[in-house]
Amino acid sequence: MAGPYLVFVGINGSVAALDRSTGTMLWSTHLKGSDFVTVFVVEGELYAATKGEIFSLDMATGEIRWHNPLKGYGRGLMTIVASGGAGNETAVMREKRRRDEQAAAGAAAAAAG
């Protein structure tokens, strides 16, 4: 990643980015209210959740890229987990791929035999 290494802080309905070597605040983005904010980074993507809503933020600027209010789920605390991408394949995905490959190999053998 070009530029400074960052630390992201979720507090009082906002997300702030700090320069990891100096602690200098680089940007701050207010999301909603004044509640706890869960912050999560996966594969260079920054996500934040507060008041039952999730946001995707630009890591360099804090600009909101997209927002989903998750209507019907309430406004409580939430956790965020991401899947996909290189080196992030779950055991369930590996097992499904293995079974699909076995089925394809069996079908190919039956067609050839």
C-alpha positions as CSV (number, residue, x, y, z in Angstrom):
1,M,0.0,0.0,0.0
2,A,1.4,3.4,-0.9
3,G,1.6,6.1,1.8
4,P,1.6,5.6,5.5
5,Y,0.6,2.5,7.4
6,L,-2.7,3.2,9.0
7,V,-4.6,2.5,12.2
8,F,-8.4,2.7,12.1
9,V,-10.4,3.7,15.1
10,G,-14.1,3.3,15.5
11,I,-15.6,5.7,18.1
12,N,-18.7,7.7,18.8
13,G,-20.3,6.9,15.4
14,S,-17.2,7.8,13.5
15,V,-14.2,6.1,11.9
16,A,-10.8,7.8,12.0
17,A,-7.5,6.9,10.3
18,L,-4.2,7.5,12.1
19,D,-0.7,7.4,10.7
20,R,0.7,4.3,12.5
21,S,4.2,5.8,13.0
22,T,3.1,9.2,14.3
23,G,-0.4,8.9,15.5
24,T,-1.4,11.9,13.4
25,M,-5.1,11.8,12.4
26,L,-5.3,11.7,8.6
27,W,-9.1,11.7,8.2
28,S,-12.3,11.2,10.1
29,T,-15.7,10.2,8.8
30,H,-18.9,10.4,10.8
31,L,-21.3,7.5,10.0
32,K,-24.3,7.6,12.3
33,G,-25.2,8.6,15.9
34,S,-22.7,8.4,18.7
35,D,-22.6,4.6,19.3
36,F,-19.8,2.0,19.2
37,V,-18.3,1.4,15.7
38,T,-16.9,-2.0,14.6
39,V,-14.1,-1.6,12.1
40,F,-12.7,-4.4,9.9
41,V,-10.1,-4.5,7.1
42,V,-9.9,-7.3,4.7
43,E,-7.7,-7.4,1.6
44,G,-7.3,-3.7,1.5
45,E,-11.0,-3.0,2.0
46,L,-12.3,-1.0,5.0
47,Y,-15.7,-1.8,6.5
48,A,-17.4,-0.2,9.5
49,A,-20.7,-1.0,11.3
50,T,-22.7,1.0,13.7
51,K,-26.4,1.2,14.7
52,G,-27.1,-2.0,12.8
53,E,-25.8,-0.6,9.5
54,I,-22.7,-1.4,7.5
55,F,-20.4,0.9,5.5
56,S,-17.6,0.4,3.0
57,L,-15.1,3.2,3.3
58,D,-12.2,4.3,1.1
59,M,-9.1,3.6,3.2
60,A,-7.2,6.6,1.8
61,T,-9.9,9.3,2.2
62,G,-12.6,7.9,4.5
63,E,-15.2,8.6,1.8
64,I,-18.2,6.2,2.1
65,R,-18.1,3.9,-1.0
66,W,-21.4,2.1,-0.2
67,H,-23.8,1.7,2.7
68,N,-26.4,-0.9,3.6
69,P,-28.9,-0.2,6.3
70,L,-29.7,-3.9,6.8
71,K,-33.4,-3.1,7.2
72,G,-35.3,-5.4,9.6
73,Y,-32.3,-6.5,11.7
74,G,-32.5,-3.8,14.4
75,R,-29.8,-1.5,15.7
76,G,-27.6,-3.6,18.0
77,L,-23.9,-4.4,17.9
78,M,-22.7,-6.5,15.0
79,T,-19.7,-8.5,13.9
80,I,-18.2,-8.5,10.5
81,V,-16.4,-11.4,8.8
82,A,-15.4,-11.5,5.2
83,S,-14.6,-14.5,3.0
84,G,-13.1,-15.0,-0.5
85,G,-9.8,-13.9,-2.0
86,A,-6.5,-15.6,-2.3
87,G,-5.5,-17.6,0.8
88,N,-8.8,-17.0,2.5
89,E,-10.7,-20.1,1.4
90,T,-12.7,-21.7,4.2
91,A,-12.7,-25.4,5.0
92,V,-16.3,-25.6,3.7
93,M,-15.3,-24.1,0.4
94,R,-12.3,-26.4,0.1
95,E,-14.5,-29.5,0.8
96,K,-17.1,-28.3,-1.8
97,R,-14.4,-27.8,-4.4
98,R,-12.9,-31.3,-3.7
99,R,-16.4,-32.9,-4.1
100,D,-17.1,-31.0,-7.3
101,E,-13.7,-32.1,-8.7
102,Q,-14.4,-35.7,-7.7
103,A,-17.8,-35.6,-9.4
104,A,-16.4,-34.1,-12.5
105,A,-13.6,-36.7,-12.7
106,G,-16.2,-39.5,-12.2
107,A,-18.4,-38.1,-14.9
108,A,-15.4,-37.8,-17.3
109,A,-14.4,-41.4,-16.6
110,A,-17.9,-42.7,-17.1
111,A,-18.1,-40.9,-20.4
112,A,-14.8,-42.2,-21.6
113,G,-15.5,-45.8,-20.5
